[in-house]
Amino acid sequence: MTIVADWVLRPASVADVEAVAELRAVVLRRDLQRLGRYDEQRVRQRLRDGFVPAHTWMIEANGALAGCVALRSAEDAYWLEHFYLDPEVQGQGIGTAVLSRLLERCDGEGAVVRLNVLRGSPARRLYARHGFTVETEDEVDVFMVRHAPSPGDQLAETAAGSRRP
């Protein structure tokens, strides 16, 4: 596995919507086809209809667009949305690094984070590794939740990490 260390998050702008819509179509195609839900226009239009630059970041790696992610504040939690990575950079540690950074911010607030992922998506393993658990699911989506670790959990994790080789 090659690790791409040179990545940045930058705020999204209205001008990013088409690049993100295209990225979404590429990333979700296989899972949506497997679920019998892929539609060339609908996959892009759903993104256009829900794209809010104010809580979206573009992920750039080695100077090129690598993905995007949104963290939307709701009444009782944050919603992690539109987390798409270009297939060319998947498996290189960028998704883990981006998710870790966002969760650190949420943990600092003691916030709950929710998301939904398509059934059978390999992304579910990434979320599970970061403490997300299944809350509910239907024939298409799996809804997951992650509660911020308590201060005692964080201290135990830090102590355990210091004992690792």
Residue pairs with C-beta under 8 A, 6 or more apart in sequence:
1 91
1 92
1 93
2 92
3 92
3 93
4 61
4 62
4 66
4 89
4 92
4 93
4 94
6 61
6 62
6 63
7 59
7 60
7 61
7 62
7 66
7 94
7 97
7 98
8 59
8 60
9 57
9 58
9 59
9 60
9 69
9 98
9 101
10 57
10 58
10 60
11 53
11 56
11 57
11 58
12 20
12 51
12 53
12 56
12 57
12 58
12 68
12 70
13 53
14 53
16 53
16 56
16 58
16 68
17 47
17 48
17 51
17 53
19 65
20 47
20 51
20 56
20 58
20 68
20 82
20 84
21 44
21 45
21 47
21 48
21 51
22 44
23 65
23 67
23 68
23 84
23 86
24 43
24 44
24 46
24 47
24 82
24 84
25 40
25 43
25 44
26 86
26 87
27 84
27 85
27 86
27 87
28 38
28 43
28 84
28 118
29 38
29 43
31 118
31 119
31 120
31 121
32 38
32 39
32 43
32 118
34 120
35 118
35 119
35 120
35 139
35 140
37 140
47 82
50 81
50 82
51 82
52 70
52 72
55 70
55 71
55 72
55 73
56 68
56 69
56 70
56 82
57 68
57 69
57 70
58 65
58 67
58 68
59 65
59 66
59 67
59 68
59 69
59 85
59 94
59 98
60 66
61 89
61 92
61 94
65 86
66 85
66 86
66 88
66 89
66 94
67 83
67 84
67 85
67 86
67 89
67 94
67 95
67 98
68 82
68 83
68 84
69 80
69 81
69 82
69 83
69 84
69 98
69 99
69 102
70 79
70 80
70 81
70 82
70 83
71 78
71 79
71 80
71 81
71 102
71 105
71 106
71 113
72 78
72 79
72 81
74 114
76 112
77 111
77 112
77 113
77 114
77 145
78 106
78 111
78 112
78 113
78 114
79 113
79 114
79 115
80 99
80 102
80 113
80 114
80 115
81 115
83 95
83 98
83 99
83 115
83 123
85 94
85 95
95 123
95 126
96 126
96 129
96 130
99 126
99 127
99 130
100 130
102 113
103 113
103 130
103 131
103 146
106 112
106 113
106 148
107 148
107 149
107 154
109 148
110 148
111 148
112 145
112 146
112 147
112 148
113 132
113 145
113 146
114 135
114 143
114 144
114 145
114 146
115 127
115 132
115 143
115 144
116 141
116 142
116 143
116 144
117 123
117 124
117 127
117 141
117 142
117 144
118 140
118 141
118 142
119 137
119 139
119 140
119 141
119 142
121 142
124 142
124 144
127 144
127 146
128 144
130 146
131 146
131 147
131 149
132 144
132 145
132 146
133 144
133 145
133 146
134 142
134 143
134 144
135 143
135 144
135 145
136 143
137 143
149 157
